[in-house]
C-alpha cells in the first residue's frame, strides 16, 4: 500500500505505527504491518489536535507517529 497524506479529520484509517509515543522500555509497539486505527478529535492544537487510538496500546498516539494509508470506508457509504 502506498503512503497517503496524514488524516485531517476523525475516522478509521489504515496506518503503520512507526514512532510509538510513551512506550515502556523493553516493549515494541511498532506495527508489523498495516492495521486499522481510530483517529479522534483530541481538542488539542498542532500535532496533538487529533489523537490516535491503537488496539492493545493504552496511551494515545499522535498523527506524526504513523505512516498513513487510506480512510476505511463504511459499508453504508459504498452505496
Contact map, one row per residue, 1 for C-alpha under 8 A:
1110000000000000000000000000000000000000000000000000000000000000000010000000000
1111000000000000000000000000000000000000000000000000000000000000000010000000000
1111100000000000000000000000000000000000000000000000000000000000001110000000000
0111110000000000000000000000000000000000000000000000000000000000001111000000000
0011111000000000000000000000000000000000000000000000000000000000000110000000000
0001111100000000000000000000000000000000000000000000000000000011001100000000000
0000111111000000000000000000000000000010000000000000000000000010000100000000000
0000011111000000000000000000000000000000000000000100000000000000000000000000000
0000001111100000000000000000000000000011100000000100000000000000000000000000000
0000001111110000000000000000000000000111100000000100000000000000000000000000000
0000000011111000000000000000000000000111000000000000000000000000000000110000000
0000000001111100000000000000000000011110000000000000000000000000000000110000000
0000000000111110000000000000000000011110000000000000000000000000000111110000000
0000000000011111000000000000000001111000000000000000000000000000000111110000000
0000000000001111100000000000000001111000000000000000000000000000011110000000000
0000000000000111110000000000011111100000000000000000000000000000011100000000000
0000000000000011111100000000111000000000000000000000000000000000111000000000000
0000000000000001111100000000011000000000000000000000000000000000111000000000000
0000000000000000111110000000010000000000000000000000000000000000110000000000000
0000000000000000111111100000110000000000000000000000000000001000100000000000000
0000000000000000001111100000000000000000000000000000000000111100100000000000000
0000000000000000000111110000000000000000000000000000000000100000000000000000000
0000000000000000000111111011100000000000000000000000000000000000000000000000000
0000000000000000000001111110000000000000000000000000000000000000000000000000000
0000000000000000000000111110000000000000000000000000000000000000000000000000000
0000000000000000000000011111000000000000000000000000000000000000000000000000000
0000000000000000000000111111100000000000000000000000000000000000000000000000000
0000000000000000000000100111110000000000000000000000000000000000000000000000000
0000000000000000100100100011111000000000000000000000000010000000000000000000000
0000000000000001111100000001111100000000000000000000000000000000000000000000000
0000000000000001110000000000111111100000000000000000000000000000000000000000000
0000000000000001000000000000011111000000000000000000000000000000000000000000000
0000000000000001000000000000001111100000000000000000000000000000000000000000000
0000000000000111000000000000001111110000000000000000000000000000000000000000000
0000000000000111000000000000001011111000000000000000000000000000000000000000000
0000000000011110000000000000000001111100000000000000010000000000000000010000000
0000000000011110000000000000000000111110000000000001111000000000000000000000000
0000000001111000000000000000000000011111000000000001110000000000000000000000000
0000001011111000000000000000000000001111100000000111100000000000000000000000000
0000000011100000000000000000000000000111110000000111100000000000000000000000000
0000000011000000000000000000000000000011111100001110000000000000000000000000000
0000000000000000000000000000000000000001111100011110000000000000000000000000000
0000000000000000000000000000000000000000111110001100000000000000000000000000000
0000000000000000000000000000000000000000111111011100000000000000000000000000000
0000000000000000000000000000000000000000001111111000000000000000000000000000000
0000000000000000000000000000000000000000000111111000000000000000000000000000000
0000000000000000000000000000000000000000000011111100000000000111000000000000000
0000000000000000000000000000000000000000010111111110000000000110000000000000000
0000000000000000000000000000000000000000111111111110000000000000000000000000000
0000000111000000000000000000000000000011111100111111000000000110000000000000000
0000000000000000000000000000000000000011110000011111100000011110000000000000000
0000000000000000000000000000000000001111000000000111110000011110000000000000000
0000000000000000000000000000000000001111000000000011111010111000000000000000000
0000000000000000000000000000000000011100000000000001111111011000000000000000000
0000000000000000000000000000000000001000000000000000111110000000000000000000000
0000000000000000000000000000000000000000000000000000011111000000000000000000000
0000000000000000000000000000100000000000000000000000111111110000000000000000000
0000000000000000000000000000000000000000000000000000010111110000000000000000000
0000000000000000000011000000000000000000000000000000100011111000000000000000000
0000000000000000000010000000000000000000000000000011110011111100000000000000000
0000000000000000000110000000000000000000000000000011110000111110100000000000000
0000000000000000000010000000000000000000000000110111000000011111110000000000000
0000011000000000000000000000000000000000000000110111000000001111110000000000000
0000010000000000000000000000000000000000000000100000000000000111111000000000000
0000000000000000111110000000000000000000000000000000000000001111111000000000000
0000000000000011111000000000000000000000000000000000000000000111111100000000000
0011010000000011110000000000000000000000000000000000000000000001111110000000000
0011111000001111000000000000000000000000000000000000000000000000011111000000000
1111100000001110000000000000000000000000000000000000000000000000001111100000000
0001000000001100000000000000000000000000000000000000000000000000000111110000000
0000000000111100000000000000000000000000000000000000000000000000000011111000000
0000000000111100000000000000000000010000000000000000000000000000000001111100000
0000000000000000000000000000000000000000000000000000000000000000000000111110110
0000000000000000000000000000000000000000000000000000000000000000000000011111110
0000000000000000000000000000000000000000000000000000000000000000000000001111111
0000000000000000000000000000000000000000000000000000000000000000000000000111111
0000000000000000000000000000000000000000000000000000000000000000000000001111111
0000000000000000000000000000000000000000000000000000000000000000000000001111111
0000000000000000000000000000000000000000000000000000000000000000000000000011111
